[in-house]
Amino acid sequence: MSGIVLVLVTGVGLGALYFLVASGLSLIYGLMHVLNFAHGAFLTLSAFIGWEVAQRMGAGSWGGFAVSVIVGGIVGALFATVTELVLIRPLYERHIEQVLVTVGLSLAAVALFEGIWGPDVAHVAGPAWLKSTTEVLGAHIPNIYWLLILCAALVLAAIVLFLRKTRYGMIIRAGVENRSMVTALGIDVRRSFTVVFAIGGAAAGIGGVLAMHWYTFVSPHMGATLLIFAFIVTIIGGLGSLTGAAIASVLVAVLQQFANTYLGGTGDLIVVVLLAVVLLVRPRGLMGRTA
């Protein structure tokens, strides 16, 4: 029983990490129809800057950890904003060019990170509590998973509240439905779309800093690895659906953990099979809208 509880809770925690990475990806596509292959670069840069901040403030202190998460979110938002203004804004409605530009940016970013921080991993020493465990029904759950679950829930709630309760959120949703009408009212929709990119980048930045504590290291290729699962989650949940991304994140991670534990480490294979089944049976994803 304790083994099942351990796998289940760690699966939900891993799903929370997948959601933190996928939420920005899903938000940007859902509201702007931009497939951003540079999303992993936002995550990686934020993780490295967060690591630098934590090292200088005390890697094992809660103060250093908290500031590194905040700084990671800010760095991700700034990187995403610059990317939207310089590279994406001139290419709206030109999807092939968007893909080529963001793929190129992601490859260039990895080379840049290797040049600055080197190709090897940099190990992370976070607060001791994150490495401790909490007993639940006889299972000793690493505390990092509880933190991931909490942060994912807060990010989901913050994005939903922003879109539904704020003026900018209403402008963004209206601009997605009828951009010309909103523009005719004298509202700069482009500025609102930049805000969407910034929010997506901030979510990726927070996810990047938390991911390095989950991995216990940061590397130039960390973002690319997580981006693969983020795309899988986004597709399974339904492109553009935040709720679908949240459900798919947990589903994918739990299946992956159970398969790795009880089916000889076949978690990645099970995830790919699930993706194939969803594409064959329900191509728009679990909660995607019919085109």
N, C-alpha and C positions, 0 to 999 in steps of 0.2 A: 504493500500500500504506500509506504513512504517513498519508494522508488517512483511510482506513478505520480505522486504529488510533486516530487522534485522535478520530474520531466515536464509536467503540466505548467507549473509556475515559472520555471525557467523559459519554457516555450512562450508563455505570455510576455515575459520580460524581454525576450529577444524580439518578439513581435512589436513591442513598444519601440524598440530601437529601429526596426524596419519602418515603422510608421513615421518616426521623427524624420527619417531620411526621405520617405516617399510623400509625406504630406505636402512639402513645398513643390515637389515634382507634379503631384496631382493638382494642386491649386493652380499652378502656372498653366498647365495644359487645360484644365477645366474652364478657366476664366479667359485665357488668352490664346489657347490653341497653339502653344509653342512647346515642342518636344525639346527640352533643354538637356543635351548630353553633357553639358559642362557642370551639371549640378554636383557631381562628385568632387569637382575642383573647389567649389564653394566650401564643401564639407572638409576637405583636406587642409586647405589654407587656414580655416578657422581652428582646426585641431592643432596645427603647428603653432599658430599664434597663441592659442590657449595654453599650450604646453610651455611656450616661452614665458608667458605671464606667471603660470604656476611655479615654474622653476625659480623665478625671481622673488616671488612672494612667500615661498615655502611650499614645496610640492605636496607635503603631507598635511597641510593645514586646511581647515574648512574655509578660511578666508580666501586663500589662494585658489581653492577649487571653485568657490562661488564666483569670484571675479573672473576666472578663466572661462566659465560658462557664459557669463554676461558678455565678456569681450568676444568670445566665439560667435555669439549671436550678432553682435554689432559688425564684426568683420564679414560674416556671411552676408548680412544685409547690404553692406557697402560694396562688396565684390559683385553681388547680384545687380545692384543698382547701376554700377558702371557698365556691366555687361549689357544690360537692357538699353541704356542710353546710347552706347557706342556701337554695339553689334546687332542687337535685336530690333530696335526701333526702325531702322531703315529697311528691315526685311519682313515686316508684317505682311501676312498673306502670301509669302514666298517660302513655303515649307521646306523645299529641298535645300535652298540656300541656308535656312536656319539650321538644319541638321548639319550641313557641312561646316558652318562657322562654329557651332557649339562643339562638334567633335574635334575640330582643329584646336579650339581653345583648351579643351580637356587634355589633349596630347601635349600641347605646349606647356600647360600648367604643370603636368607631371615632370617634364624635363626641367622646368624652372625650380620646382621644389627639390628635385634631386641635386641641382646645382647649388642651392642655398643650404639645405640641411643634409645632403648626402643621400645615397641610395639605401643605406641600412636603416633599420628600425631604431627609434629612440624610445627607450623604456620610460614608463610613467609610474610615478609613486604618488598615488592619491591618498586621501584620508584613510586611516586604518579601518574605520567602520565599513567602508565599501568592500574590504577584503574579508570581513567577518561574515558570519551566517546567522540567520534567525530560524529557529525551529518551528515548523508547522506540520502537525500530524506526524511527527517523527522524522520529517524530512528537513535537512539543514539547507536552507535557501540562501545563496550568496546575496548580500544586501544590495549589491549593484543593480540587481533585477528589480527590487522594490523602487529604487530611485528612477530607473528607466520607465517603469509603469506610471509613476507619479508625474514625471515630466511630460510624457506623451499625453496623458489626460489633460494636463494644464495647457499644452500647446493646442490640442484639438478644441478645447473650450474657448481659448483665446481667439483662435481663427474664426470659429463659428459666431462668437459674440461680435467680433469686428465686422464681419460681413452682414450680420443681421441687425445690429443695433447702432452702427455709426453712420454718419453722413457719407464718408468715403466708401464704406461698404455698400451702401445703397447705390451710389454712383457707379461703382464697379459692376454690380449686378445688372444695373440698367444699361450700362455701356456694352456689356456682353450681349444682352438681348437685342438692343437697337442702338448701335453706336452713333449713327447719323442723327437720330432724334436728340440724343443727349448732347451732342456737339452743337446742334441747332439752338439749344437752350443756353449756349454760352459757357458750357462746362468743358474744361480741358480733360478729355478722357485719357489722353496719353499720360498725363501725370498720375492718374489713378492706376493705370496699368503698371507704371514704374513702382508704385507702392506695392502692388501684388508681387512683383519680382523681389522687392526688398523683403517682404514677409516670407516668401519661399526661401530666400537665402538665409534669413535669420533662423528659420526652422532647421535648415541644413547645418548651419553653424553650431547651434545648440546640440544637434545630433552628433556632429563631428567630435565635439569635446567629450560628450558622454561615451561615444564609441571608443575613443582612445582609452578611457578608463575601463571599458568592458574588455577590450583587447589587451589592456595593460601596456600598450605601445602605440606609437604613431609612425606611419611611413608614407612616402609619397604616393603609394598605390592603394592606400586604405579606402579612399573615396571611390575609386573605380570598382573595387570589390563590392562595396555596399550598394553602389549604383545599380549593379546587376539585379540584386534582390529588390531594390526599390522599383525598378521597371517591372519586374515580375509581379510584385504586389499591386502596382498601379493598374496593370493590364487585367489581372484577375479581379480586382475590386471594381473595375470599370473606369476607363479614362475620364478624369475630371471629377470623380466622386470621392469626397473626403471620407464619408461614412464607409463607402466601399473599400477604400484604402485601409481604414482602421480594421474592418472585419477581415480583409484578406491578409493583413499583416499578421494578425494573431493566428489565423488558419494556417498560413504558410509556415510560420515559425514553430507552432505546436506539432504539425505533421513532420517537419524537419527534425525536431528534437526526438520525437518518438521513433522515427525511422533510424536515426543515428544510434539510439540507445538499444532498440529491440530488433532492428533489421540489419544489423551489421554495417552501420555507417552509411546507409544509402539515402541519407536525408536530401542531398542535392538532387539525386535522381528522382525521388518522389516529388519534389517541388517542380521539376521539369515536366513530369508526367501530369501533375495537376494542371499546370499551365496549358499543356496540349489538350487536355480534356475540356477545360473551360473554353478554349478557342474553338474547339470543334462543336461543343454543345451550346454554348452561349457566348458568341464572339464579342458582344459588347461588354462582357464582364458581369459580375454578380449584381452590381447596382448601376451599371452604365445606362445612359438614356439611348433610346432608339433614334438613329439618325434620321 
